[in-house]
Amino acid sequence: MARRIRRLAAVTSEEAGLRLQALGLDDFAVAALVAHFEDAERRGKLGHGLSRVGWLETVEFDPVARPERVVAEDAFERWHGRGALGYLVLEEIVRATTAAPPVRSRVVVAEGCFPSGVLGYWTRRLAEAGLVAVLTATSPRRLPHPDGGRPLTGTNPLAIAVPSSDGRPVVTDVSMGAVTHGDVLEGRASPDELVPFGGEQAHKAFALAVGVQLLVEALAGPEPGAVLLVARPEHDPVSALRELTGDRRLPGDPR
């Protein structure tokens, strides 16, 4: 990173939007990014919130690039980022999927999709449109083997969202790291804390990280990418689970 990250803890969405415009992003891209960052802030994911504007000011990207859908079938799509920010690749995919959902199910592969942001943000929108969604993505290699050594995989989060007849989807979103890269960027964690979660059971998180890494690379290629599965639900398991949990909070519920 060539420049020092400017933290945005006290910066408004309007100010963040102006800084994104100064990077050369158009109104559509700015609105999509600010909406994503605001949602992350509301859900306490500050490492993915407005502070990411400062991070974007330190990295090179093409502000006018747009993703391209290169394969379009009902059950399979392939997208190429074409140099666009991963946020905007997933924004286009979510919009396209909700506008034309699959008859039954669809696998969507996104090549060159980084940074992907809060994966639960994307799957939540799909669930709110009535679709079951599973999304995972790779990143630059940041997690080492539990026994140490150089980084071997990305933090490789996995998000699952399931819609419900009451309009409250359950959304799980888990990174395989004990901390996130955003926590490191924000100074809330040190780089040496970015290891597979689980302590003595860290081999389990590492196994999941490896599985995701190889799955995405097998379908999307060696550069950071994403794989999405969407399907029309045939049952409503969320309502029954909410009856069992009573007033306890489920993943993705407001805090």
Secondary structure, DSSP 4 states (H G I P E B T S, - for coil): --SPPPP-TT--HHHHHHHHHHTT--HHHHHHHHHHHHHHHHTT-GGGTTHHHHHHTTS---TT---EEEEE-SSEEEEE-TT--HHHHHHHHHHHHHHS--SSEEEEEEES------HHHHHHHHHHTT-EEEEEE--SS-EEETTEEEEEE----EEEEE--TTS--EEEEE-SBSS-HHHHHTTSS-GGG-SBSSGGGHHHHHHHHHHHHHHHHHHH-SSS-EEEEEE--SS-HHHHHHHHHTTSPPTTS--
